[in-house]
């Protein structure tokens, strides 16, 4: 479930608003997107994957996370962590070794 849009990291590109299949976010002119319908989040991680600056945290737990404070997420390296694990972003390589992730590689 989406937990955080980091105010300090967000560049207001609104990609999270665009890619969310359940319309969880609301675009706010001149400000960061707002998590408007958190309970509609399907934990698909699309918003976190497309965020170019790792400003989002999606908890893998549907009931949310105990680490909802941005400072704790930052300290634990969790902001953008899903994106990092699958290798999305410049200079990143996947650390996930699921067979489907490796399919098609030589």
Secondary structure, 3 states (H helix, E strand, C coil): CEEEECCCCCCCCCHHHHHCCCCCEECCCCCCCEECCHHHCCCCCHHHHHCCCCCEEECCCCCCCCCCCHHHHHHCCCCCHHHHHCCCCCCCCCCCCCHHHHCCCC
